[in-house]
Structures are given as structure tokens and as C-alpha cells.
């Protein structure tokens, strides 16, 4: 007794419809910004742009230890 193979044309068609609809809904990515123009070669040697000092990292509060090995962090 030979079994008839089912064609997958209908299923694959449904999948491609969904993917096409999904890709059509995605807006195209914005164009990349133009690169900053380099300073002129052999420039006048003016003052360097002031760079703000880096902010010191916030120190984490010390953990509060409880007897028994449990400890909690207080913000």
C-alpha cells in the first residue's frame, strides 16, 4: 500500500507570506552620520579643548553582616 506524499507548497507559501509581511513592516535603517572632519594638517596649535575630569566612581556601601552568614546590601 503506497502512501501519497503531501506537498508542502501550501505551508511554505504561508511562511513566506508571514516573513515578507514582517520584513515589509520594518522601516529601513537611518543613514550613518558623516564622519567628523579631521583638523587641518599643521594647524595653528591653539588651546586644546578642555576635557572635563572623569567623575569618581560611586563607592558601594559596605555590606551589613548578620550572625549566621546572612548579609544584606543597603543602598
N, C-alpha and C positions, 0 to 999 in steps of 0.2 A: 504494500500500500504506500503510494508516494504522497508526501505532504507537499502542498503548494507553498512556495516561499512567499512571504509577504513582502511587498515592495515598501521601501522606506521613503518613497518620494513625498508622500503627504507629511510625514513627520519632519523631514529635513526642511521642507518648504516652510513649515510653521516656525521652525527655529530661526531660519534666515530672516523671515519677516520680523520676528521679535528683535533680532540683533540689528537689523537695518533701522528699525524704528528707534532703538536705543541709541545708536550712533548718530542718527539724524537729530536727536534732541540735544546732544552735547554741543554747546557753542564752540567755535574754533578758538584756539588759544590766542591771547593777545600777542602782537609782535614784540620781540625783545627790545628793551630800551637801547638807544645808541650808546656805544662805549664813550666814557669821558675823554675829552680831547687832551692829549698829553701837553705838558708845559713846553713853551718854545725852548729849543736847544740853546745852551749858552745864555740863559736868561740873566736878568739883572741882579740876582742874588738878594731879593727883598727879604723881609722878615718871614720866617716860616709860619704857617698857620698854627695858631695856638691850639694845642690839643688838651682837652680837659683831663685832669688827673683821674685815674680809674678809681671808682668808688670802692672802699674797702669791703670785702665780703662780710655779710652779717654772720656773727658767731652764733652757732646753735646753742640753745640753753643747755646746761648740764642735765643729764637725766636724774630723776629723783628715785633713789633706790629704796626699796622696801625690804624688810626682812623676809626671807623665803625665796629670794631670787627674782621677784617680780619688780619691774621698773616701768615708769611712765614718763613720757616726754610732755613737758608743759610748754606751750607756745609763748 
